[in-house]
């Protein structure tokens, strides 16, 4: 093992260790880049070790950062964030929850199914995990608890469904992945659509089967309303505005009418119109949404810049070659190597946020997967589904802490952990299904336009 390999391993271990200090991740990444550049130079000059790195990498970092900030695809990020936050305040979800809950009032587990369906619709229109979990918790959790639902099932449903926003397009995670891998965003959006719907269907099926098997965990409401044409019409009218917005955003991308950046602008404008139409738009709301959008975007881009410096120095030390040799040296064959990567990613999700894993790990392993002959869109969607579980796995399960922050006093962290375990298993089942049947990912992009086309 060369000196560069040793420094690469130490650099990665230092990152894992410093994450637990609570220091800002962007500063950790940037600081380690500077520190290990200095260590590499000392090892090369003072100890005559074959470490091929110099302070010239500082200039390369500046060039890379400029190319990141000059990327028009990433302009879609703040637009999609704004769209999600504005929809959160538009009143659309409240109306949907009220009408859909009436529609499923006579079904065992109907309220949990309502939360799941609303969560899937929010996932396709917001893409912001924190906003989705908090909104579903405020709207659906008290109603489920009032109906005497098992607290673990109620909490687990809210957490799991809220995480779908990171996968179902338009997704800011998919935008970042497409940028890191120089892939068309439209390919990833199309590829992730069916897997995202599949996970939502698995969640709904689990709720219905569990409630049928044990009626006490999700009892039927005693004050349910009869389902008639008027109720169905109310539900349809409540669904039309967000569904129309989703169609405008995703449809314009899928049919080649707009780039993802242009479609993000359409979505932000449409969400603002919905808030105005429902009487929820004001100067105070607009100011709050703009401030939160700025904070979220700044957080993502700060990590982006730190990760750019970190990844460049890691590659300079030979970290990418080390990872390629380690993966290709595994005695599993190509399929086994992909499984090993996904397993390692799943474990990293216990400790790291999806942003760090996407910006650092994904660019290092994707060339190996592509060299093994696998479809990169398929692997990236698998990687995204694997990262989705990171929002539910302790100790860094952000969805769990989002829910705990707004949950009633009787909902403990232990209760939430018990509730999310079945949904984590369902996500892993979905991962297996996507792995076994790649057509779930690649079919839709192949039907819309050839994979790799610029959209």
C-alpha positions, 0 to 999 in steps of 0.5 A: 500500500502506497503513502497516497493510499494510506493518506486517502484512508486517513482522510476518509476516516477523519471525515467520518470522525469529525462528523460527530463533533457537530462542526459544520460539514462544509468547514470539515470538508474544506478544512480536511482538503487543506490539511491533507494537502499540507500533509501530502506535501510534507510527506513528499518533500521532507520524507521523500514519499511518492505522494503526488500533490501540491499547493497547485491543487488550490488553483484547481479547487478554485476552477472546480468551484467556479464551474460548479457555481456556473452550472445552469442545471443547479439553478433548478435547486433553489427554484425547486426548494422555493416551490416545495416551501411555497406549496407547504404554505398554500393550503393545498395539503390541508384541503386534500387531507380533509377530503381524502380522509372522508373518502377512506373513512370506512377502510381499516387503516384509512387514515394512514392510507390517506397520509400515505397518498397525500405524502406521495402527492407532496413528494411529487410537488415538494421534494423537501423532506423536512417540510413533508414530514412536518406537514404530514405530522401536523395534519395526519398524526393527531387525527390518527392518534384521535382514532386510537391508531397504534402510535408506532404505526402512525409515527412510522407512516408519517416518517416513511412517506415523508421521505419519498420526496427525496426520490419521486421527481422533481427531486433535489437529490436527483438534480445533484446526482445528475450534476455530479455524474454529468447525466441528463436530469430528465433521464434520472427523473424518468428512471426514479418515477416508477420506483418511487411509486412502487415504494409508495404502493408497498407502504399502502399495501403494508398498512392495509394488510397490517390493519386487516390482520390486527384491527386494533392497530388502525380502527375504522372511524365511527363517524365516517361519511358515506361515499357519494358522487359529491365527495368524489367530486370534492376529492377530484377538485382538491387533487387537480391543482397540485396534480396540474402543477406536477404535470406542468413541471414534469411533463414539460421536462419529459416531453422536451418542452423545457429544461429542468431549470426552466421547469423549476421556474414554472413550478415556483411560479405555479406554487405561488399562484396556488398560494394566492388562489387559496388566500395564503399568499402575503408579504410575510409568507413570501418573505419567510419562504424566500428566507428559508429558500436562501438558507437551504440553498446556502447550506447545500452549496456550502457543502457542495464547495467543501465537497469539491475541494475534498474530492479533488484532494482525495483524487490527488492522493489516489483515493479514486484509484484505491477504491477502484482497486478495492472494488474490482478486487472483491471476489464477488463478480460484477453483481456482487460488487454492486451489492457491496457498494449498496451495502456500504452506502446503506451503512454510511447512511447511518452516520452521514447525510445524503448530501455528503454521500452523493457528493463524495461517494457516488462520483468515486464508485460510479466509474467502477459500476459503469466499467463493469457494464451496468446501466448508470441510470439504473445504478444511480436510482438504486443508489438514491433508494439506498440513500432514502433509508438514511432518513430513517436509520439511527443515529442520523435519521433526520426524518425521525428528528423532524417528526419528534420536533412537532409530535405530541408529547406521547410520541417518544423517539423509541416509539418512532424507531419502532414504527419506522423499522417495518418501512425500512424493511419495505424500502429494502424490499423495493431496493431488491425488486429494482435490483432484480428488475432493472426495467422498473428504472430503464423502461420509462426513459427508453420510451420517452427518449434514448438514455443519454439524450440531452433533456 
